[in-house]
Amino acid sequence: MSMRELTVLGTASQTPTRLRNHNGYVLRWDDEVILFDPGEGSQRQLLHTGITATDLTRICVTHFHGDHCLGLPGTIQRLSLDRVPHPVAVHFPAGGAEYFARLRHASSFHETAELAVEPVTADGQRITLGVGTLEARRLRHPIETYGYRLVEPDGCRMLPERLSAYGIGGPAVGELLRVGHLDVGGRRVTRDEVSVVRPGQRFAFVMDTGLCDGVYALAEHADLLVIESTFLASEAALAAEVGHLTAGQAARVATESGVRTLVLTHFSQRYADPRRFHDEAREHFAGELVIAEDLTTVPVPPRRVASAG
């Protein structure tokens, strides 16, 4: 049975706190299990979730600030220790290749796992997966940074009442789906006449950035958007200076982009009460709102309902 959900490993920015680990997020999307931005302590956090190194199929790093990548050495070594039998792809900004090489070989270990190293070399780069397309978009931060989104291709939903009107049922439905048309009673019936578009699901992951076109491109029509909200509006000037977002800015992006479920994370340690992020975001976003906590799981919402028109 397919599963699509996000597991949060850590939610702190810059430094961990007693309640928040460094960043780390796992997206389970059918057969893909993608680890995003493994910060320090991610390997231990995984132990609390039931997700194993063997489950991982892909690692995506947005940039090489420590709170987003210092968990790479342990994670990579664990892949070899557990003798993961399949290749694990790794994506990261190409300009940080030297950092990745150092982290990959930060200490001596017996490397048995196969890493498929595929750096991001351009804004808009797309990687074709079995479950859809993984796209990287350039963000605005002091160092080279990319966000990611996973887009499932649109499908179609057959309309039983229209199939019945044309007398189509049983194996003929499968043939119509496969071929695109069917001759029935001297008339050709096309797939479009008896179906509607079933929008593919979308997941977006936006970390350290100021507002820019890339943020909106990633968030567009996302069913689930995970986005940094390091600061509150009271520190908006500081956020702009250091290349980060406020909770209010992230919420406005979600509203303007048609996001269904918004997950705020990457919180500055200066704020002790997470409800302040909720309250600020709620002023600008009316959809499903999650203030991320370590070791919680957020399901990708059910598919959008296609209209028969």
C-alpha positions as CSV (number, residue, x, y, z in Angstrom):
1,M,0.0,0.0,0.0
2,S,1.5,3.4,-1.0
3,M,2.2,6.0,1.7
4,R,2.8,9.7,1.4
5,E,3.9,11.5,4.5
6,L,6.5,13.7,6.0
7,T,8.4,12.8,9.2
8,V,10.1,15.6,11.0
9,L,13.5,14.8,12.6
10,G,14.4,18.3,13.7
11,T,13.2,21.9,13.6
12,A,15.9,24.2,15.0
13,S,17.8,26.8,13.1
14,Q,21.5,27.4,13.6
15,T,21.8,25.6,17.0
16,P,19.8,22.8,18.5
17,T,17.8,23.4,21.7
18,R,16.7,21.1,24.5
19,L,13.4,20.6,22.6
20,R,14.5,20.9,19.0
21,N,17.2,19.0,17.1
22,H,19.0,20.3,14.1
23,N,17.1,20.1,10.8
24,G,16.1,16.8,9.2
25,Y,13.0,15.7,7.3
26,V,12.0,12.4,5.6
27,L,9.5,12.3,2.8
28,R,7.9,8.9,2.2
29,W,6.3,9.0,-1.3
30,D,5.4,5.5,-2.4
31,D,8.7,3.8,-3.2
32,E,10.8,6.9,-2.7
33,V,12.1,7.7,0.8
34,I,13.9,11.0,0.7
35,L,16.0,12.5,3.5
36,F,16.2,16.3,3.3
37,D,18.8,18.4,5.0
38,P,20.2,16.0,7.6
39,G,21.6,18.2,10.3
40,E,23.7,17.0,13.3
41,G,21.9,14.3,15.2
42,S,19.7,13.1,12.3
43,Q,20.9,9.5,12.5
44,R,19.8,9.3,16.2
45,Q,16.5,11.0,15.4
46,L,15.8,8.4,12.8
47,L,16.0,5.7,15.5
48,H,12.9,7.2,17.1
49,T,10.9,7.1,14.0
50,G,11.1,3.5,12.7
51,I,12.7,4.7,9.5
52,T,16.0,2.9,8.8
53,A,19.0,3.7,6.6
54,T,17.9,0.8,4.4
55,D,14.6,2.6,3.7
56,L,16.4,5.7,2.2
57,T,16.5,6.0,-1.5
58,R,17.6,9.6,-1.9
59,I,19.2,12.5,0.0
60,C,18.6,16.2,-0.9
61,V,20.7,19.0,0.6
62,T,19.6,22.6,0.1
63,H,22.9,24.2,1.1
64,F,26.1,23.6,3.1
65,H,25.4,25.6,6.3
66,G,26.1,23.2,9.2
67,D,22.6,22.9,10.6
68,H,21.5,21.5,7.2
69,C,24.4,19.1,6.5
70,L,26.4,18.1,9.5
71,G,24.4,14.8,9.8
72,L,25.7,13.7,6.4
73,P,28.8,11.9,7.6
74,G,26.9,9.7,10.1
75,T,24.1,9.0,7.6
76,I,26.4,8.1,4.8
77,Q,28.5,5.8,7.0
78,R,25.3,4.2,8.3
79,L,24.3,3.3,4.7
80,S,27.5,1.3,4.5
81,L,27.3,-0.2,8.0
82,D,23.8,-1.5,7.2
83,R,24.9,-2.6,3.8
84,V,22.1,-0.9,2.0
85,P,21.6,-3.0,-1.1
86,H,20.3,-0.3,-3.5
87,P,22.0,2.9,-4.8
88,V,21.1,6.0,-2.9
89,A,21.1,9.2,-4.9
90,V,22.4,12.4,-3.4
91,H,21.6,15.9,-4.6
92,F,23.2,19.2,-3.5
93,P,24.4,22.5,-4.9
94,A,27.2,21.8,-7.3
95,G,29.1,24.8,-5.9
96,G,29.4,22.9,-2.6
97,A,30.9,19.8,-4.1
98,E,34.1,20.2,-2.0
99,Y,32.1,20.4,1.2
100,F,30.2,17.3,0.2
101,A,33.4,15.4,-0.5
102,R,34.8,16.4,2.9
103,L,31.6,15.4,4.7
104,R,31.4,12.1,2.8
105,H,34.9,11.2,3.9
106,A,35.0,13.0,7.2
107,S,36.4,9.9,8.9
108,S,37.7,6.4,8.1
109,F,35.1,3.8,7.4
110,H,34.6,0.8,5.1
111,E,32.5,2.1,2.3
112,T,30.2,-0.5,0.8
113,A,27.1,1.5,0.0
114,E,26.6,2.9,-3.5
115,L,26.0,6.6,-3.7
116,A,24.7,8.1,-6.9
117,V,26.1,11.6,-6.6
118,E,24.0,14.0,-8.8
119,P,24.7,17.6,-7.9
120,V,22.3,20.4,-8.9
121,T,24.0,22.5,-11.5
122,A,21.3,24.9,-12.7
123,D,18.1,26.6,-11.6
124,G,15.1,24.5,-12.7
125,Q,17.1,21.3,-13.0
126,R,14.7,18.3,-13.1
127,I,15.4,14.7,-12.1
128,T,13.0,12.1,-13.4
129,L,11.8,9.6,-10.7
130,G,9.5,6.6,-11.0
131,V,6.9,8.6,-9.0
132,G,7.2,11.9,-10.8
133,T,9.7,14.7,-11.3
134,L,12.1,16.2,-8.6
135,E,12.8,19.9,-9.5
136,A,15.4,22.2,-7.9
137,R,15.0,25.9,-7.8
138,R,17.5,28.6,-6.8
139,L,16.8,30.4,-3.5
140,R,18.1,33.7,-2.1
141,H,20.7,33.0,0.7
142,P,24.3,34.1,1.3
143,I,25.6,30.8,-0.1
144,E,24.3,28.7,-3.1
145,T,21.0,27.3,-2.0
146,Y,18.3,25.3,-3.8
147,G,14.8,24.2,-2.7
148,Y,13.1,21.1,-4.1
149,R,9.7,20.1,-5.2
150,L,8.3,16.7,-6.2
151,V,5.6,16.8,-8.8
152,E,3.5,13.8,-9.7
153,P,2.2,13.9,-13.3
154,D,-1.5,14.4,-13.8
155,G,-3.6,11.3,-14.3
156,C,-7.3,10.8,-15.2
157,R,-10.4,9.7,-13.3
158,M,-12.9,7.7,-15.2
159,L,-16.6,8.8,-14.7
160,P,-18.8,5.8,-14.1
161,E,-22.0,7.5,-15.3
162,R,-20.5,8.4,-18.6
163,L,-19.0,5.0,-19.1
164,S,-22.4,3.5,-18.4
165,A,-24.1,5.9,-20.9
166,Y,-21.8,4.5,-23.6
167,G,-22.2,0.9,-22.4
168,I,-18.5,0.6,-21.5
169,G,-17.6,-1.7,-18.6
170,G,-15.3,-4.5,-17.5
171,P,-12.0,-5.0,-19.4
172,A,-13.1,-2.4,-22.0
173,V,-12.4,0.3,-19.5
174,G,-8.8,-0.7,-19.2
175,E,-8.4,-0.8,-23.0
176,L,-9.9,2.7,-23.2
177,L,-7.4,3.9,-20.6
178,R,-4.5,2.3,-22.4
179,V,-5.4,3.1,-26.0
180,G,-7.2,6.4,-25.5
181,H,-10.3,5.5,-27.5
182,L,-12.7,2.7,-28.1
183,D,-15.2,1.9,-30.9
184,V,-18.6,1.2,-29.4
185,G,-21.8,0.6,-31.4
186,G,-20.3,2.2,-34.5
187,R,-19.1,5.3,-32.6
188,R,-15.6,6.1,-31.4
189,V,-15.5,7.1,-27.7
190,T,-12.4,8.9,-26.6
191,R,-10.9,8.8,-23.1
192,D,-11.5,12.5,-22.7
193,E,-15.3,12.0,-23.1
194,V,-15.6,9.7,-20.1
195,S,-12.9,11.1,-17.7
196,V,-11.6,14.2,-16.1
197,V,-8.1,15.2,-15.2
198,R,-6.9,13.9,-11.8
199,P,-4.3,16.5,-10.7
200,G,-1.0,15.0,-9.6
201,Q,0.1,15.7,-6.0
202,R,2.9,18.1,-5.2
203,F,5.3,18.4,-2.3
204,A,7.6,21.4,-1.8
205,F,10.6,21.9,0.5
206,V,11.9,25.5,1.0
207,M,14.7,26.2,3.4
208,D,17.0,29.1,4.2
209,T,15.9,32.0,1.8
210,G,14.6,35.4,1.5
211,L,11.6,36.1,-0.7
212,C,12.4,35.4,-4.3
213,D,10.9,33.9,-7.5
214,G,12.2,30.5,-6.6
215,V,10.1,30.4,-3.4
216,Y,6.9,30.9,-5.3
217,A,7.9,28.5,-8.1
218,L,8.4,25.8,-5.6
219,A,5.3,26.5,-3.6
220,E,2.9,26.7,-6.6
221,H,-0.2,24.5,-5.9
222,A,1.7,22.4,-3.4
223,D,-0.4,19.9,-1.5
224,L,2.2,20.0,1.3
225,L,4.7,22.9,1.7
226,V,7.5,22.6,4.2
227,I,9.0,26.1,4.6
228,E,11.4,27.9,6.9
229,S,10.0,30.6,9.2
230,T,13.1,31.4,11.2
231,F,11.8,34.7,12.5
232,L,8.6,36.6,13.5
233,A,7.6,39.9,11.9
234,S,9.3,41.9,14.7
235,E,12.6,40.7,13.2
236,A,11.6,41.2,9.6
237,A,14.6,43.5,8.9
238,L,17.0,41.0,10.3
239,A,15.4,38.2,8.3
240,A,15.8,40.2,5.1
241,E,19.4,41.0,5.9
242,V,20.5,37.3,6.6
243,G,18.3,35.7,3.9
244,H,15.4,34.2,5.9
245,L,11.6,34.3,6.1
246,T,9.2,35.3,8.8
247,A,6.2,33.2,9.7
248,G,3.9,35.9,8.1
249,Q,5.9,35.9,4.8
250,A,5.8,32.1,4.6
251,A,2.1,32.1,5.2
252,R,1.5,34.7,2.5
253,V,3.5,32.7,0.1
254,A,1.3,29.7,0.9
255,T,-1.9,31.7,0.3
256,E,-0.8,33.3,-2.9
257,S,0.5,29.9,-4.2
258,G,-2.6,27.9,-3.5
259,V,-1.0,25.6,-0.9
260,R,-3.2,23.2,0.9
261,T,-1.1,22.2,4.0
262,L,1.5,24.5,5.3
263,V,4.3,23.2,7.6
264,L,6.4,25.9,9.3
265,T,9.8,25.0,10.7
266,H,13.5,26.1,11.2
267,F,12.7,28.2,14.2
268,S,15.2,30.6,15.8
269,Q,16.1,29.7,19.4
270,R,15.2,33.2,20.5
271,Y,11.5,32.2,20.5
272,A,10.4,30.0,23.4
273,D,6.7,29.9,22.5
274,P,5.9,28.2,19.2
275,R,2.3,29.5,19.3
276,R,3.6,32.9,18.2
277,F,4.5,31.4,14.8
278,H,1.0,29.9,14.6
279,D,-0.7,33.1,15.5
280,E,1.3,35.2,13.0
281,A,0.9,32.7,10.2
282,R,-2.8,32.3,10.8
283,E,-3.3,36.0,10.1
284,H,-2.3,35.3,6.4
285,F,-3.2,31.6,5.8
286,A,-6.6,29.9,6.3
287,G,-5.6,26.4,5.2
288,E,-4.2,23.5,7.2
289,L,-1.4,24.9,9.3
290,V,1.3,22.8,11.2
291,I,3.9,24.2,13.5
292,A,6.5,21.5,13.2
293,E,7.7,19.6,16.2
294,D,10.5,17.1,16.3
295,L,9.5,13.5,15.6
296,T,6.0,14.3,14.3
297,T,4.5,13.0,11.1
298,V,2.4,15.0,8.7
299,P,0.4,13.2,6.0
300,V,0.2,14.5,2.5
301,P,-3.4,15.6,2.1
302,P,-5.8,13.5,0.0
303,R,-5.9,14.2,-3.7
304,R,-7.7,17.3,-4.9
305,V,-11.1,16.3,-6.2
306,A,-11.4,16.8,-10.0
307,S,-14.5,18.4,-11.3
308,A,-16.5,16.6,-14.1
309,G,-17.3,20.0,-15.6
